[in-house]
Structures are given as C-alpha cells and as structure tokens.
Amino acid sequence: MEDEAALSGGSPRRRPKTDVREVGGRKLKASTLMMGHGFDPALSEGALKPPIFLTSTFVFENAAAGKRHFEGVTGKRPGGSEGLVYSRFNGPNQEILEDRLALWEDAEEALSFSSGMSAIATLFLTFVQPGDVIVHSGPLYAATETLIARILGKFGVTWLDFPAGATREEIEAVLDQAKAKGRVSLIYLESPANPTNALVDVQAVAAARASLFPDEPPPIAIDNTFLGPLWAKPLDHGADLSIYSLTKYAGGHSDLVAGGVVGAKRFLDPMRAMRNTIGTITDPHTAWMLLRSLETLELRMTRAGENAAKVCAFFRDHPKVESVGYLGFLSEGRQADIYRRNCLGAGSTFSLYLKGGEREAFAFLDSLKIAKLAVSLGGTETLASAPAAMTHLSVPDARKLAMGITDNLVRISIGVEDADDLIADFDAALSAV
Ligand SMILES: Cc1ncc(COP(=O)(O)O)c(C=O)c1O
C-alpha cells in the first residue's frame, strides 16, 4: 500500500508507531512517558508536540466506516468507537491526555472532563438511579455534598455518611443501615477530606464492602485530588475509580479548570457513554495545556512537597501558632496508621491554626507578600485562605465546629517557590499578627 502511494506520487500514509513502554526489560516510569506516550509525530507532520486539534467533527473515510464508528459510539457493537467521530465524544488531545493520565495510577483507562465537578456529576449520573442510596465519607468538598444532598435528592436519591477516619466496623454498620434503605449503588470517598485533612481507610472500606455485598458490590470511587497522583494511588488499595480535579496539582499552574477519572474499563465504559450524551468532556485546548503540565508533574509536586515539609517545621515551633494539621506530622494513632498504609507523601496543602480568632487569621493573610490570598490549591504559587470565612462560609456553625473549621484556621497550599523565601514571608506575617 505504502509503495503504491509512493509510486502514484502521493505521500505514503505513515502508521502510528507502537508506544515504547519498556526498555531492556525495564518498565518505564510515568514521569518518563509523559514526554511522548500516546502521540506519534508522524501523524502530525512530524511535530514534536501534539498540535491543538480545534475541530468539532472528523471526516469518515467512507459511509461504511461512519456507520461502524456510530455502532461503536452507541454501544450497538462492543468495544467502543474505533476512530474519532465528533468532538463532544473525543478528540486527539483528549485521547493523548487520557492515555497519559492512566499511567500515573497504572490504571486500565482514563477519562477527561471539563471540571472536577463535571467528572463527579457524570460519575453519579452513570451509577445512581432514583431510590438508590449513596454511602460516602464525610466531609466532602462542599459542591460534592450539594450535588448529592440537594441535586440528586430532588430525584429521590438518599445518602448516608461515615466520618473520614471510621473503622471497618463503623463503615460496616453504615453500609448495613444503607442496605435497609434501598439499593446501595455507589460508595464515594474523599481522602484527605477538605479542609480537615482526615484520611479515609480505603482498605477498610473495601473489606466492609466485600463482607456486606459479596455478590454485586457497588463501585468504590474516591476523590484523589489532594494527594494524587504522586502521593496516593487508591486503586492499589481497593478503590475502583480515582477522581481528580485536574484544576489542582495535575494542571498545576492555576490557569485551567478540568477533571479526570481513572480506573478499570468496565467502570469507565458506562461513564464514557454518559459523557458522550451530556457533553462533559474537556476541550482540546485545556487538554493540550494539561499535556504540558503533566510533563512537570513529578518535579512540581516533589518540590512543593519538600517546601511544605520545611514550612510546616517552621510553623510548628512558632509561638503564635496553636497547631499545624499536616499529614507529615502524624506519628501515632489510627490516622498515622492509615497514612503509612495509603500515602506515599504528605502533600503540600495543610491547615494552620493560629492562636486567636478571625482577627488574627485576617491580619496574617493581609500581611502576606509572596503567598497569594486565594482559594484553590496545587499550583506553582503558594495560596492561603480562611475556610470559615470563605469556602465554608455557608456551612452551619455546628457542622463547621465538628469539622474543625474554626475562625483561626488558615488553609495553605505551598507552591514551588524557594522555601526560605516562603518562610521569611510567613515569619513577617506572623509578626504582624
Ligand atoms: C477535593 C476537591 N474535589 C473536587 C473539586 C472540584 O473541582 P473543580 O473546581 O475542578 O470542578 C475541588 C475543587 O476545589 C476539590 O478541592
């Protein structure tokens, strides 16, 4: 075929190269594969980097190929689409992104979404029906709680929760109660929880599920935004789906909004069908930005993690600081045990409790010169905010107190700046309190 094309004067079609996943028997690391996996320059005029494919639709080779594509997309034929059809379903940039995202957790597949929340909403719409019960860990990111209680609640879905640090017995008791209420269609976790940093025992959740649902186990999905994909790999511990706000560490520069889900194909296939219908896929430009971000993911997260360890060590000994909620300081008890089993690093987002209340927290925030006063996390720059007055303002007071969201709490996400510069900034701001 290629010879024929060459003889006829047309340029021969080059076939995609098979991806290199190992060298000399050595399985390559995700950080190495981020530079090329899933993209063949031969398919894009030799471009080293993938172009941004700004197209809403894709041309079929012939009508029969078009029919075959649609048989795959609609599920008439198993195996999904064999090619690209329409940009609400997928595109080259999103496909490369998904191939690369899956590598970080050694997952079978990944899907990309327009935001963390659209990933979470697509998950719920895929697995949950009216009358079902969702069992979840608490607290969850506020918008996720709203989605479950207020939005799915309108469609007859109910929920039961257990506290993040719950034991296997406590989780079993809640699952048992949930079974009595209706079909338990999803177990949803967030670890560490925002903003308490409390860790969920994923192995205990998996064990509790196995004993209560031996025949038709509901999937376990976990929001891995805070520690993933470098510091926690929950698929290794019994979760079926790992969910991301890619807006945070994966995007890493506070310049995009996106979401992702990684896991086994049998869970992602129905989610892909739902995404095809409701159009919650990420756009090509954002997917391209994420490809660029993923090349430095390990570098950025490693540096941010090292910086956070130094900054937290400084805060811990400061006379104006009441306590520091940092995973790296867990040394004994159940949380430390979960940390040792489930986490590969302490992250770079933590809670700082100042001595005093709102006045002291605000004075500290207003005096910062390097750290920016903004919500969100996981970017190259250091951010600080006051959850009680900002992200969690609408949470009822009693619940805020139960979650440790007090007026003296400052949430900090450390970036990749020089650690000593950051410490100088925090030191000066504490002097101003
Ligand atoms: C833990 C967690 N999950 C989900 C989200 C939602 O992600 P997005 O803002 O990308 O929709 C956030 C956002 O802050 C988050 O912190």
The ligand as a MOL file (V3000), in Angstrom:
LIG
                    3D

  0  0  0     0  0            999 V3000
M  V30 BEGIN CTAB
M  V30 COUNTS 16 16 0 0 0
M  V30 BEGIN ATOM
M  V30 1 C -11.2670 17.8030 46.7090 0
M  V30 2 C -11.9160 18.5020 45.5520 0
M  V30 3 N -12.7070 17.8040 44.7050 0
M  V30 4 C -13.3130 18.3990 43.6580 0
M  V30 5 C -13.1720 19.7400 43.3970 0
M  V30 6 C -13.8970 20.3620 42.2420 0
M  V30 7 O -13.0400 20.5540 41.1850 0
M  V30 8 P -13.2550 21.6790 40.0470 0
M  V30 9 O -13.1500 23.0050 40.7150 0
M  V30 10 O -12.1600 21.3780 39.0700 0
M  V30 11 O -14.6130 21.4450 39.4630 0
M  V30 12 C -12.3510 20.5010 44.2430 0
M  V30 13 C -12.1740 21.9580 43.9970 0
M  V30 14 O -11.6410 22.6650 44.8000 0
M  V30 15 C -11.7130 19.8670 45.3350 0
M  V30 16 O -10.9330 20.5590 46.1980 0
M  V30 END ATOM
M  V30 BEGIN BOND
M  V30 1 1 1 2
M  V30 2 1 2 3
M  V30 3 2 2 15
M  V30 4 2 3 4
M  V30 5 1 4 5
M  V30 6 1 5 6
M  V30 7 2 5 12
M  V30 8 1 6 7
M  V30 9 1 7 8
M  V30 10 2 8 9
M  V30 11 1 8 10
M  V30 12 1 8 11
M  V30 13 1 12 13
M  V30 14 1 12 15
M  V30 15 2 13 14
M  V30 16 1 15 16
M  V30 END BOND
M  V30 END CTAB
M  END
